[in-house]
Amino acid sequence: MDLEKMKTNLTDAGCDAREADRIIRVYESGSRRDALQMMKQNRCRLMEELHESGRKVDCMDFLIRSTEKEMKQADY
């Protein structure tokens, strides 16, 4: 695997430079399973962030719908 592309992908995926370098060092040392585990851990973190963002959007949608409903009822 092209290590420069790997680093670019890792940083694009939200890894900071230190974490990306750490994963690459482990990968280069031949510990592919360990590098894979590290990538999976980062993926899990990203999924948690995605779900948290989804919950925030749900809260904002609730507030928008509630406000729109109040405004509609006030117009009558």
JOFENLIN-V331790 format. One record per backbone hydrogen bond with DSSP energy under -0.5 kcal/mol. NH is the residue of the N-H (numbers start at 1). CO is the residue of the C=O. E is the energy in kcal/mol with one decimal. If there is no record, write none. Layout:
# JOFENLIN-V331790
{{NH & CO & E} {NH & CO & E}}
This chain:
# JOFENLIN-V331790
{{3 & 1 & -0.6} {6 & 2 & -2.2} {7 & 3 & -2.5} {8 & 4 & -2.5} {9 & 5 & -2.7} {10 & 6 & -2.6} {11 & 7 & -2.6} {12 & 8 & -2.7} {13 & 9 & -1.8} {14 & 11 & -1.5} {15 & 10 & -2.5} {20 & 16 & -2.6} {21 & 17 & -2.5} {22 & 18 & -2.1} {23 & 19 & -2.5} {24 & 20 & -2.4} {25 & 21 & -2.6} {26 & 22 & -2.2} {27 & 23 & -2.6} {28 & 24 & -3.2} {29 & 25 & -1.8} {30 & 27 & -1.5} {31 & 26 & -1.6} {32 & 30 & -1.7} {35 & 31 & -2.4} {36 & 32 & -2.8} {37 & 33 & -2.4} {38 & 34 & -2.3} {39 & 35 & -2.3} {40 & 36 & -2.4} {41 & 37 & -2.2} {42 & 38 & -2.0} {43 & 39 & -2.2} {44 & 40 & -2.3} {45 & 41 & -2.0} {46 & 42 & -2.2} {47 & 43 & -2.5} {48 & 44 & -2.2} {49 & 45 & -2.2} {50 & 46 & -2.4} {51 & 47 & -2.5} {52 & 48 & -2.3} {53 & 49 & -2.4} {54 & 50 & -2.3} {55 & 51 & -2.2} {56 & 52 & -1.9} {57 & 53 & -2.4} {58 & 54 & -2.4} {59 & 55 & -2.1} {60 & 56 & -2.3} {61 & 57 & -2.8} {62 & 58 & -2.2} {63 & 59 & -2.2} {64 & 60 & -2.4} {65 & 61 & -2.8} {66 & 62 & -2.6} {67 & 63 & -2.4} {68 & 64 & -2.7} {69 & 65 & -2.4} {70 & 66 & -2.3} {71 & 67 & -2.5} {72 & 68 & -2.4} {73 & 69 & -2.5} {74 & 70 & -2.0} {75 & 71 & -1.2} {76 & 72 & -0.6} {76 & 73 & -0.7}}
